[in-house]
Amino acid sequence: MAQLAKAGRLVDLGTVIDLGAYKRQTAPAFVHLGTVDSRLVGIFLKGTVKGLLWFNPDVYRGGPVAAWARLQHQAMSTEGVRAWCMGLGSDASSGWPGTDWIEDFVLRQSGP
């Protein structure tokens, strides 16, 4: 999106919507993500939390991890302790995160 905006291919949405109202009604992180060079060029219609990893800060003290390989190493480096978790269900409404994870891994490893 940033490349398209910098190339002049995206409309400055501040010229077609009430920018003040949008900013008041939208999470600042979403406003920031849709802004390029101080111009709002993208709007998020929906945000869903899927495929979360979480950890117990009393057990894992490794800090943010920038690469998957590093996360795997750190998650497995404490013998006998499960430092990282992910939650999945099996019913119709909660199985989707599992398919998303599989899709993410396959695409990352195999490419589009």
DOROBA-603802 format. One record per residue (C-alpha): residue number from 1; z, y, x negated. Coordinates in nm, 2 decimals. Layout:
BEGIN
<node><k>NUM</k><up>Z</up><north>Y</north><east>X</east></node>
...
REM end
This chain:
BEGIN
<node><k>1</k><up>0.00</up><north>0.00</north><east>0.00</east></node>
<node><k>2</k><up>0.08</up><north>0.24</north><east>-0.28</east></node>
<node><k>3</k><up>-0.26</up><north>0.18</north><east>-0.44</east></node>
<node><k>4</k><up>-0.43</up><north>0.25</north><east>-0.11</east></node>
<node><k>5</k><up>-0.23</up><north>0.57</north><east>-0.05</east></node>
<node><k>6</k><up>-0.30</up><north>0.70</north><east>-0.40</east></node>
<node><k>7</k><up>-0.67</up><north>0.63</north><east>-0.35</east></node>
<node><k>8</k><up>-0.66</up><north>0.85</north><east>-0.03</east></node>
<node><k>9</k><up>-0.73</up><north>0.55</north><east>0.19</east></node>
<node><k>10</k><up>-0.42</up><north>0.59</north><east>0.41</east></node>
<node><k>11</k><up>-0.34</up><north>0.86</north><east>0.66</east></node>
<node><k>12</k><up>-0.03</up><north>1.07</north><east>0.61</east></node>
<node><k>13</k><up>0.16</up><north>0.96</north><east>0.92</east></node>
<node><k>14</k><up>0.37</up><north>1.28</north><east>0.91</east></node>
<node><k>15</k><up>0.07</up><north>1.46</north><east>1.06</east></node>
<node><k>16</k><up>0.05</up><north>1.23</north><east>1.36</east></node>
<node><k>17</k><up>0.41</up><north>1.14</north><east>1.45</east></node>
<node><k>18</k><up>0.74</up><north>1.33</north><east>1.49</east></node>
<node><k>19</k><up>0.85</up><north>1.27</north><east>1.13</east></node>
<node><k>20</k><up>1.20</up><north>1.40</north><east>1.20</east></node>
<node><k>21</k><up>1.26</up><north>1.17</north><east>1.49</east></node>
<node><k>22</k><up>1.12</up><north>0.87</north><east>1.29</east></node>
<node><k>23</k><up>1.36</up><north>0.94</north><east>1.00</east></node>
<node><k>24</k><up>1.66</up><north>0.98</north><east>1.24</east></node>
<node><k>25</k><up>1.58</up><north>0.65</north><east>1.41</east></node>
<node><k>26</k><up>1.48</up><north>0.44</north><east>1.12</east></node>
<node><k>27</k><up>1.68</up><north>0.28</north><east>0.83</east></node>
<node><k>28</k><up>1.64</up><north>0.50</north><east>0.52</east></node>
<node><k>29</k><up>1.52</up><north>0.20</north><east>0.32</east></node>
<node><k>30</k><up>1.23</up><north>0.14</north><east>0.56</east></node>
<node><k>31</k><up>1.14</up><north>0.51</north><east>0.54</east></node>
<node><k>32</k><up>1.15</up><north>0.49</north><east>0.16</east></node>
<node><k>33</k><up>0.94</up><north>0.18</north><east>0.15</east></node>
<node><k>34</k><up>0.67</up><north>0.34</north><east>0.37</east></node>
<node><k>35</k><up>0.66</up><north>0.66</north><east>0.16</east></node>
<node><k>36</k><up>0.42</up><north>0.72</north><east>-0.13</east></node>
<node><k>37</k><up>0.41</up><north>1.05</north><east>-0.32</east></node>
<node><k>38</k><up>0.63</up><north>1.21</north><east>-0.05</east></node>
<node><k>39</k><up>0.39</up><north>1.11</north><east>0.23</east></node>
<node><k>40</k><up>0.48</up><north>0.86</north><east>0.50</east></node>
<node><k>41</k><up>0.19</up><north>0.62</north><east>0.50</east></node>
<node><k>42</k><up>0.35</up><north>0.30</north><east>0.64</east></node>
<node><k>43</k><up>0.58</up><north>0.22</north><east>0.92</east></node>
<node><k>44</k><up>0.78</up><north>-0.10</north><east>0.96</east></node>
<node><k>45</k><up>0.78</up><north>-0.23</north><east>1.32</east></node>
<node><k>46</k><up>1.01</up><north>-0.52</north><east>1.26</east></node>
<node><k>47</k><up>1.25</up><north>-0.64</north><east>1.00</east></node>
<node><k>48</k><up>1.38</up><north>-1.00</north><east>1.01</east></node>
<node><k>49</k><up>1.62</up><north>-1.17</north><east>0.78</east></node>
<node><k>50</k><up>1.48</up><north>-1.51</north><east>0.67</east></node>
<node><k>51</k><up>1.52</up><north>-1.72</north><east>0.37</east></node>
<node><k>52</k><up>1.84</up><north>-1.57</north><east>0.24</east></node>
<node><k>53</k><up>2.03</up><north>-1.69</north><east>-0.06</east></node>
<node><k>54</k><up>2.39</up><north>-1.60</north><east>-0.09</east></node>
<node><k>55</k><up>2.67</up><north>-1.66</north><east>-0.33</east></node>
<node><k>56</k><up>3.04</up><north>-1.65</north><east>-0.36</east></node>
<node><k>57</k><up>3.13</up><north>-1.36</north><east>-0.59</east></node>
<node><k>58</k><up>3.45</up><north>-1.54</north><east>-0.69</east></node>
<node><k>59</k><up>3.24</up><north>-1.82</north><east>-0.83</east></node>
<node><k>60</k><up>2.92</up><north>-1.66</north><east>-0.94</east></node>
<node><k>61</k><up>2.95</up><north>-1.35</north><east>-1.17</east></node>
<node><k>62</k><up>2.60</up><north>-1.35</north><east>-1.32</east></node>
<node><k>63</k><up>2.48</up><north>-1.03</north><east>-1.16</east></node>
<node><k>64</k><up>2.13</up><north>-0.97</north><east>-1.02</east></node>
<node><k>65</k><up>1.85</up><north>-1.21</north><east>-1.12</east></node>
<node><k>66</k><up>1.50</up><north>-1.09</north><east>-1.17</east></node>
<node><k>67</k><up>1.32</up><north>-1.42</north><east>-1.21</east></node>
<node><k>68</k><up>1.33</up><north>-1.75</north><east>-1.02</east></node>
<node><k>69</k><up>1.36</up><north>-1.96</north><east>-1.34</east></node>
<node><k>70</k><up>1.67</up><north>-1.75</north><east>-1.44</east></node>
<node><k>71</k><up>1.82</up><north>-1.80</north><east>-1.10</east></node>
<node><k>72</k><up>1.77</up><north>-2.17</north><east>-1.12</east></node>
<node><k>73</k><up>1.94</up><north>-2.18</north><east>-1.46</east></node>
<node><k>74</k><up>2.23</up><north>-1.97</north><east>-1.36</east></node>
<node><k>75</k><up>2.28</up><north>-2.15</north><east>-1.03</east></node>
<node><k>76</k><up>2.30</up><north>-2.49</north><east>-1.20</east></node>
<node><k>77</k><up>2.50</up><north>-2.38</north><east>-1.51</east></node>
<node><k>78</k><up>2.85</up><north>-2.42</north><east>-1.36</east></node>
<node><k>79</k><up>2.92</up><north>-2.79</north><east>-1.36</east></node>
<node><k>80</k><up>3.06</up><north>-2.92</north><east>-1.03</east></node>
<node><k>81</k><up>3.04</up><north>-2.58</north><east>-0.86</east></node>
<node><k>82</k><up>2.78</up><north>-2.48</north><east>-0.60</east></node>
<node><k>83</k><up>2.74</up><north>-2.12</north><east>-0.68</east></node>
<node><k>84</k><up>2.44</up><north>-2.05</north><east>-0.46</east></node>
<node><k>85</k><up>2.38</up><north>-2.14</north><east>-0.10</east></node>
<node><k>86</k><up>2.10</up><north>-2.12</north><east>0.16</east></node>
<node><k>87</k><up>2.14</up><north>-2.18</north><east>0.53</east></node>
<node><k>88</k><up>1.88</up><north>-2.37</north><east>0.74</east></node>
<node><k>89</k><up>1.90</up><north>-2.54</north><east>1.08</east></node>
<node><k>90</k><up>1.68</up><north>-2.79</north><east>1.24</east></node>
<node><k>91</k><up>1.64</up><north>-2.67</north><east>1.59</east></node>
<node><k>92</k><up>1.33</up><north>-2.48</north><east>1.71</east></node>
<node><k>93</k><up>1.47</up><north>-2.14</north><east>1.65</east></node>
<node><k>94</k><up>1.63</up><north>-2.19</north><east>1.31</east></node>
<node><k>95</k><up>1.37</up><north>-2.41</north><east>1.14</east></node>
<node><k>96</k><up>1.14</up><north>-2.13</north><east>1.06</east></node>
<node><k>97</k><up>1.32</up><north>-2.01</north><east>0.74</east></node>
<node><k>98</k><up>1.27</up><north>-2.35</north><east>0.60</east></node>
<node><k>99</k><up>0.89</up><north>-2.34</north><east>0.65</east></node>
<node><k>100</k><up>0.89</up><north>-1.98</north><east>0.51</east></node>
<node><k>101</k><up>1.07</up><north>-2.10</north><east>0.19</east></node>
<node><k>102</k><up>0.82</up><north>-2.39</north><east>0.15</east></node>
<node><k>103</k><up>0.53</up><north>-2.15</north><east>0.20</east></node>
<node><k>104</k><up>0.68</up><north>-1.90</north><east>-0.05</east></node>
<node><k>105</k><up>0.72</up><north>-2.17</north><east>-0.32</east></node>
<node><k>106</k><up>0.37</up><north>-2.32</north><east>-0.26</east></node>
<node><k>107</k><up>0.20</up><north>-1.98</north><east>-0.27</east></node>
<node><k>108</k><up>0.39</up><north>-1.87</north><east>-0.58</east></node>
<node><k>109</k><up>0.32</up><north>-2.19</north><east>-0.76</east></node>
<node><k>110</k><up>-0.04</up><north>-2.25</north><east>-0.64</east></node>
<node><k>111</k><up>-0.16</up><north>-1.90</north><east>-0.56</east></node>
<node><k>112</k><up>-0.33</up><north>-1.79</north><east>-0.23</east></node>
REM end
